[in-house]
């Protein structure tokens, strides 16, 4: 009898152990075992994930796919000229695209386009690997005008291959990258990025937080319809919701620690040395939060980014959807109703495109100072926009 009881106890313990260990999903996610990886979200949220895969945030960085990007290189659009017989030419070879430095007709050197930054709605900028360091390439592709030009802020007089891409860049163009900072012999600053750890684009867990426990619970309890071990973004306070988006949409302030560690519910003041606030003239690029804070719509309501944006959807070029969101608050405005009936889009007058002063494209041998226009997030009356 004692043997039978002991056996039953052992079986019970084994079952309990199996259940407990089953709640932890195995993952190779470089962020750690608390992360499940975005692919796991497909099991229950297939439609949402499929939609999000077309959104700008998801595509804000990627490895360079030859078949995708080779279409940007044509016989009439493969060279950018610089002064004194210098040029950069796009060349395709062995399923690679290279940016080659040509001086007086001679190829001085070539670097392959390894990484793409940007979703392509406005532009793509590219990087190349040199050992474990990542460098920005001299040419950027501007989608609106379908042409290559000097990368933003690069010198006008020569092609530049020496700008280091640091971890801070990756923090807003990727979901994770392991970065090792060092001061090498001779005082040279280096940031090595482990290519194997890069999670390209902004994935589910970058905004929703680590999901391994959430995934394990719901796979074991498919009948449970209330999300467990996952923070609902809409359950957060207004400032917490704003801080989540402001990690990457409030400029490039000095950070106290990597914002890769930011999870929903954190305060941005824990990450930035100077908490981003409203500025008199915030740039259209990367400072959407400061612009929004200057808006009466923001100041006189509980407006958040989610009031106007569906982060899971690709809404590019769909201005009608934003009209509907404006009208959800401005239902009693005769002006708003009249403009809607005339098929006028609210954002064209109240959030017009503005040229970024932070991003300067062009060089002295080509068309210089190409405007890089982005929609301002300061909602206001712009007389010049109304005259167009």
N, C-alpha and C positions, 0 to 999 in steps of 0.2 A: 504493500500500500504506500509506504514511504517513497519507494522508487517511482511509483505512478505520480504521486503528488509533486515530487521533485521534477519529473519530466514535464508535467503540465506547467509548472512555474517557469522552467527554462524556455518552453515554447512561448509563453506569455511575454517574457522579457524580450525574446527574439523578435516577436511581432511588434512590440513597442519600439524597439530600436529601429526596425525597418521603417516604421511610420515616421519616427523622428528624423531619421537620416533622409527620408524621402522628401522632406520639406525643404531641403537645400538642393537646388538645381546646380548641376555641374556647369561651370562656365569657363571659357577661356578669355573672358573680357579682361583687358589689361587694367581696368579700373579696380578690379578686385572681385572677390566672390560674392559681394552683396549686389553686384550687377548681373543681370540675366542676359544682356545683349538684345539689341532691337529686334532681331529675328524672332525671339520668343513672343513678342507682342502680336505677331501675325496669327498665332494660334487662336486668339479670341477677338482680335480687333483688325481683322483682315481688311475690311473696307476702309477703315480710317488710315491704316498704314499704307495701303495702295494709293489713296489720295495724297497722303503726305509725301510720298516718294516723288511727286511732281512739284512740290512746293519749293520755294527759293531757299528756305532755311536748310532743308535736307540736302540740297545740291550746292551749298556754299563752298565746298571743296571736294576734290576727287583726284584719284590718279588719272593721268592723261590717257584716255582711250583713243588709240590711233584712228579707228574707224569713225569715231565721233568728231574728232578735231581736224582730221585731214581735209575736211570740206572747207575749212577756213583758209586754206592755202591754195591760191589760184595763180595762174601765170600773170594776171594783171594786179595781183594783190599779195606779193610775196617779199617785198623789199621796202625797207624804210631807210631813207638817206640821211646822213649826218654830214657836217662840214668836212672839207679837206680830204675828199675821196673815201670817206668812211661810209659804211652801210651795214645793216643787219639784214640777212636774207633767211627766209624760212625754207628749210630743205627737208624732204622726206627720204628716209633710207632705213631699210630693214624694220619696217613697222614702227619707226620712231620719227618724231618731228623734232628738228633741231633749229636753234637760232644761231646762225653762223656770223661771226664778225669778219667782214670783208674790208681790206684796206688796199686801195689802188688796184683792185681786181684780184688780190690774193686772199685766200682763206687763212686768217690768222688763228682761228680756233672756233670750235662749235661746242655747244652744250645742249643736251636733249631736254625737251619739255617733259618733266616728270610729274609735277603736280599742277593742278589748276585751282585757282582761287576765284570765287565768285560763282554765281548761279548761271551767268550768261544772259540774264535779263538785260543788264546794262553792259557788262564787260567780263572778260576773263584776263587775269594776270597769272603768270606761270613761274614755277620754281624748278630748280635743278639740284640734284644731290652732288655734294663734293665730300666724299667720305660720309660722316654722320652729320655734317652741317648742310643746311638748306639755304640756297641763295635765290634771290629774285632775278628773273631774266629781263633783258632790256625792253622787250616788246610786249605790249598789251593789246588785246583785240577789243574794239568798241563795237558792240552789236548794232546800235542804232544807225551808225554810218557805214557799217560793214567794212572796217578797215583796221589795219595794224598801225600802232603809233608808239611813241616813246612811253615807257611805263611812268606812272605818276610820280612827280618829284625827282625824276632822274635828270642828270646833267644834260644840257642842250647841245653841248659841243662834242660829245663822244658817247659811244655805247658803254653802258655800265653793267658789268657782270659780278660786282663785288658787294652788293647789298645783302647782308645776312638777314634771313627770315628767322625771327626769334619766337620763343614760346608764346609771348604775348599775342602775336599775330594768330597763332594756332588756337588760342583760347576763344576766339570769336568766329573762327572759320572751321573748327573741328570740335568734336565732342571730347576728345582726349588725345594727348601726346605726352609721352614721358620725356622730360627735358632735363639735361644735365648742364648746369652753368659752371664756368670755370674761368680763371684768369691764368693764361698760359705764360710760358717763359717770354720775357720781353714785354710783358704787360698787355698782350693781345687778349681781348675778351672773346670768349667762345660760348656758344650754346649748341650742344649736341642734342639732336632729336632722334629718338629711337623709332625708325620708320615702321618697325613691326608693331608698334603700339598705337599708331595713329588710327583713330576712328573718324573717318571722313564725314563732313557735314554735321548738322545738328540732329542727333538721333533722339528717340523717344525719352531715354533716361536722362539726357542732358537737361530737359525741361521738367520732366515728371519725377526725377530722382531715381535712386537705385530700386530695382524691381524684382530681385531674385526671390525674396520672401513672398511678395505678392503673387508672382507666377507659380511658385511651388504650392501655395495655399489653394489657388483657384484650379490648378490642375488636379489636385486631390479632392477638391470640393466643387465640382462643376455646377452643382445646384445652387451655390451661393451667388446671388446676383448683386449684393452690395460689396463694393470694392474694399478689400482688406489690405493693410500694409502698403497703402499707396495714398499719397496726399492729393486730394482734389484741389486743383488750382482755383476753382471758383469758391472753395471754402476758405481760402486765405483772405486776410484783410486787404483793403485796397492798396496800402503801401507795399505789402508783401508781393502782391501781384505785379505792381509796377517795378519793384526791385528785380524780379525775375527777368523781365524784359530789359531792364536798364543795365544788366551785366554787360550787354554788348551794344546797347543803343543809347549810351550816355557819354560818349567820347572815350578818350584814352587817358584817363586819370592814372596817377601813380598808385599801384596796387600794394597792399600789405601782404597778400598771399595770392596764390593762383586761383582764379575764378573757376577753374575746372572743379574745385571743391564745392562750389555753390550748389545748394539744394533748395527746393521750394520751402519757403518759410524763413530762410535766412534773411538777415538785414545786409544790405549792400555796404553799410557803414563798417561792417566787419572786414570788408575786402578792399575798399578804396581809402587811401590816406585822406583825401578830401572828398566828402560825400557829394556826388553830382547834384548841383542845384541849377535853377534857372539862370541863364546867361543872357546878356542884353542882345547879342547877335550870334546865336548858335549856328554853326555850319549845317548845311542840309545833309551832309554826310556824317553818319554815325552819332549825331546828337539829337535824335528824335525826341528823347525824353525832355531835354532842356527846352526844346521848341514847344512841345505839348504843354509844359508847365506855364508857359506864357499866354496860353489860350484861355479866353473867358469860358469856353465850353468845358475846359478842364477845371478851372477855378470855381465855377458855379454849379458843379455837379459831381457825381461820383464816377465820372468817366475813367476807364482804364484802357489799356491797349486792346484788351479782349472785347471792348464795347464795339470796336470797329473792325478788328481783324479776327479771322478764323485761321489760327496758326496751322491747322491740319490741311488747309485747302490751298490750291494754286489759284490765286485771284488776280494774277497779272492781266492787265488790259480789260478787266471786267469792271468798268466804272459804275455800271448800273447797280451792282450789289452795294457799293458804297453810298449811292443815292438813297437806297432803301434804309441803310443804317443811320444816315443823317436824319431821314424823315421819321425814324422811330422816336426821336426826341423833339423834332421841330414840326410836329403835326399841326400846331395852331398858327404857324407862320404863313401869312398870305404870300409873302415873297417866295418862301420855299416851295409851297404848293404850286405857284405860278411857274416857277423855274422847272419844276418836275414835269408839268404839263407841256412845257416847251422842249422837253428832252434835253435840258441843260444839266450838266453834271456839276454838282455842288463843289467838288474838290478842285475843278479847274479854276474857279474864282476864289475859293476860300483856302485852298491848299495848293497853290500853283507850283509848277516846276521852277526850281531855282538852281543856278550854277553853283557848284561847290567851290569854295575858296581853298579848301584843304587839298583838293586833288587837281594837279596841273598837268595836262597832257600836251605833248608836242615838243619840237626842237627847232633850231634855227634854220635847218635846211628843208623842213617840211612845214605844213600848216601848223602854226604854233597856237598855243593856248586854246586847244579844243575844249569847248565847254562840256562839263560833265554834270548834267542836270538831274536833280532828284527832287521829289516832292517834299516841300516843307511840311513839318508837322505843327507849325504854329497856325492854328485855325483863326483866321481873321478876315478883314475886308481888304482886298488888294485892288485898288482902282485900276492899275495898269493891266491886271489880268482880266478885269471886266471889260476893258476896251477892246480886247482881242476878239 
